[in-house]
Amino acid sequence: MQNIEAYQKSFINYLEDFAVNKEPENLYAPVNYILKLGGKRLRPVLTLMTAEVFGADAQKALDAALSVEVFHNFSLVHDDIMDDAPLRRGQQTVHEKWDVNTGILSGDAMLILAYQLFENYEPRIFQSLAKLFSKTALEVCEGQQYDIDFETRNDVTIPQYLKMIEYKTAVLVGAAMKMGAIVAEASEQDQNSIYDFGRYLGIAFQLQDDYLDAFGNPETFGKQVGGDILENKKTYLYLKTLELGSDTEKSNLLDLMSSISITNEAKVEKVKALFNTSGAADATQLAVKDYTKKAFSVLEELNISEDKKQILQLFGEQLMNRLV
């Protein structure tokens, strides 16, 4: 087993060779651009790591890992268009650097390129990868639609929010790990268990992201702290405040979220104070721990050595203790 940095280096080297140098340039240049913008490369690393956990050479899983990363970035290109986002990882988004039509078309091309990478595997593995990919891709779209729907709804429940983040974020983490298991030809039971491990970690990861958006250090988080508050997003923190807060706290939260007279800085600070006094901040951290524990409980079912289980658990612990 390698460390995370080694998997990242191996994957980035493979990604560098993937550059699509074809015509028309305005279709493929944005593909190369978004793929080279950086990021944590969390999902492809998980694919490589899982392949080795189940006894395969990580090199064998590089095409599956690349497929996951290409799909993830395809979804970011289209998400940025829907959000009218000007920046991605500190650089211009594709639709800003080119235009919206180019962003749509280049994103479509990335989805097809992601599928094509499975053609490098033998038919049986190709079929399993493609079946999982289709299911996951559709769920990610469903999660994105739920997220859009929630923007105009005032009756979102916590179970509905958890389903949204499971589909929008967590299923791709689970799929990334299951792809590594498929390439390694692990048993169907182990494939499904490692998928659940990744899915639970993915939910915990997103809940931690919600928390860090409000309470993270702006120097290490890499995003504007309080961004979700300024966008009036109905995050877990927001929904928990409405569930746990006093009538006054609930009323104050709703007033702050709809106010147009307060400054951004004051709005963020006042809403964060309500997250704390209502108990929502503590409840969110508790939910992160609960989903992490659910992930770790799945490890007991895996037919792998104890030292490999410990490696997966250590990875999960590092993920949940992150400050970025």
N, C-alpha and C positions, 0 to 999 in steps of 0.2 A: 504493500500500500504506500502511496505517495502522500505528501502533504498538499494542502489546498493550493499553495503557490505553484507547485510543480504541475498540477492539473491545469491551472490557469495558463501557465507558460506554454504547455503542450497544445492547449486549445487555441491560444492566440496565434501561435505559429501556423497552425492548420488554417485558421481563419484568414491570415494574411495571404495564403496561397489561393484562397477561394475567390479573390477579386474577379468580378464578372466584367471582362474586357470585350464587350460585344456591342454591336450597333442595334438600335439607335442609342447613342451615348446618353441622351436625356432620359432614357428609361433606366439604364443601368448605373449611371453615375450616382443617382440618389441612393441606390441599393448599397453600393460600396461606401458611400458617405455615412449612412446611418450605422452600418455594421462596424465601421472603424471609429465611431465616436466614444468607444470605451464602455464603462459600466463594470459591475462586479462580476459578470459572467457566471452568476450563481447557478443557473439552470444547467448549462453545459458541463460545468464542473461536477454537478450532482450525477449527470449521466455517466461520465467517465469514472467517477468514484464508485458508483453502484456496479458498473461492469466488473471492476476489480474486486469488489466485495464478494461477488458471486463467481470469482475464479477466472474471469476472462482478462485478456490484455486490454488495457484502456484504449490502445490504438485502434482496436476493432470497433470501438464505440464512437469514434470521432465524427463519422458522418451523421449518426443519430444525434449527437450533441450539437453539431452544426445546424441540423434541421430545427432543433428546439430553439436555438438562438436566432436563426433567421425568422422563424415564426414569431417569436417574442418581439423582435424589432419591427416586423410587419405590423403587429398590433399597435406598437407605439406610434408608428407613422400615421395610422388612421385615427388613433386616439387623439394625437396632437391636432389633427385637422378638426375633429369634433369639438375639442376644447379651445380651438383657436389659440394654441399655445405658441409663444414666440421662441422659447428656448427649450432645448433638450440637452441635459448634461453640460450646460453652460454654453452651448453652441446653437446656432440657428436651427430651427426645425426644418424638415425637408420642404414643407409647403411654403415656408417663409423664404428659404434659400432659392427654391425654384418657383412653383405655384401649386395651387390646390389640385388641379387636374393631374399634374405630374406626380404629386404625392399619392393620389388615389391609384393611378396606374402602376407606379413603381411598387406600391404596397401590394397590389394584386400579383405582380410578377414575383415578389418575395414569397408569397403564399405558395405559388407553383414551384418555385425553386426549392422550398422546404420539402415538398412532396418528392421532388426528383431525387433528392439525396438518399431516399430509401431504396432507390433502384440499385444501389451499390451492394445490397445484401441479397442473399439467396432467397428464393420465392417464399419459403415458409416464414422466415424472419421478416421479410418485406411485408407480408400480409398482416402479421401481428402488429408491426409498427404503424402501418397505414391505418389499420382499424382503430388503434388507440389514438392516433393523431386526429382522425376525423371526429371522433367523439369529443376529444379535448378541445379542438378548435371551435366546435359548435357551442360547447359550454362556455368558453371564453367570450364568444359573441353574446350569449345569453346573459352572462354576468355584466357585460358592458351595457346592455340594454336596461337591465335592472338598475344599474348605477345612474343612467340617464333618467329613467322613470322616477327615481327617488328625489331628484332635484326639484320636482314640482309637486311632491306629495308631502303631506304633514302627518301621515298616519303610518309611517314606516316602523315596523317592530324589530326588536333585536334579532329574533330568528330569521327574519327576512334579510336583515343586514348581513348576518353571518352567511346565509346562502349566497348573497351577492359576492362577498369577498372570496368565498370558496370557489365559485365559478370564475370570477374575474382573475384571481391570482393563484389560489391554492391548487387547482386541478392541474395547472401546467407544471408546478413543482412536483406533484405526484407523478405526472406523466414523464417528466424528465428522468426520474429515478426508475420508473418501470421500464422505460426504453433501455436503460443500461442493463436491467435484469433480463429483458427479452434478448438483447444481443448476446448476453452471457449464457443464454438458454437455461435460465433458472426454472424451477418448477412453477406451475401456474399459481400455486398457493404462495410461494415466495414473491412472485411478481405482484400479486394483489396486496400482500402485506407491505411490501416496500412502497407501493403506491399510497397506501393509507398513511404510512410513516411520513412521506413527503407532503401529503395533503394536509395532515394535522400541523406539520411544521409550517406549511404555507399560510394557514389561517393564523397561527401564532405570529408569524413574520409580519402579516398585514396589520394585525392588532398592535404589534409593537411599533409599526410604522405610523399608525394613528396617534399613538402616545408620543412618539418622538417628534411628530409634526407640531405638537403643542408644547412639549416640554424638553425637546432636544437642545443640544448646544448648536447654535447656528454655524459655528466654526467647524464642527465635525459632521453635522447632519447633511450638509451639502445642498439643502433646500431652504427656502424661506420658512423660518419657524412661524407657525400660526397661519400658514397658507390655507389650510382646510377651514379655519375659522373665518378668514376673510372671504372665502368662496361659499360660506354658509353650508358646508357639507354636513350631512347627517351621519357623522362618524359614530363609532362605538362610544366615545367619550360623550358626545352630544346626547345620544339615545339613553345612556346610563344616567346622565344628569336629569333627564326628564322622568326616568323611572325612580331614581333614589332621592332626588332633591325635594326640598320643602316646596309648598305652593309658591312662596316668594321667590325661591331660587329658579323654579321652572318659569315663572312669569318674567323674571329678569333675563333669563337666557333667551326666551322668545323675543322679548323687546330688543335685546342687543343684536340678535341675528337679523332683525328686520330694520334696524335703525340705519338711517343714511346721514345722520347729523354728527355721529361720533367719529373721531379720528381712528385710523387703522390701528395705531399703536395702543390706544386706549381700549378699543374693542377687544383686541387680542388679550390684553392683561386682565380685563374684567371677566371675559369668558373663561380664561384659564383659572381664575380665582373660583368661579362657580364649579368648574370641573373638580377642583380640590375640595371645596367645602361640602359639596354634595356627596362625596365619596366615589365619584365616577372615575377619578384618576387611579385610585387604589383598586377599584373593581376591574379596570382595564388591565392593570399589571397582573392581577390575579387570573384573569382570563388568558393572558399570555402564558402564564405558568401552567394553567390547566390543560391547554391544548398542547403544550410541550410535553407534559406528562403523558397525555394520550398517545403522542407520537412514540415516546420511549416505551410505553407498555406494549406497543406493536413489535418492538425489537425482540421480545421474548418468544414470539412465534416464528422468527426467522431461522432457517436451517443453515446457520453460519457459525463460525467460531466465536467464542466470547470476546476475543481481542478485536474482531471486526465489529461486533456489536458496540464495543466501547468506543471505537473510532467514530461510528455513526452518532453515538450519544454525545461525544465531545463536540462534534460538528454542530449538533443541535444546540448545545449549551453556548457555544461561541456565537451562534446566530442570534440567540435570544438575549445575550448580554451585550450586543452591539450598541454602539452609540451613533451609528451612521446608517 
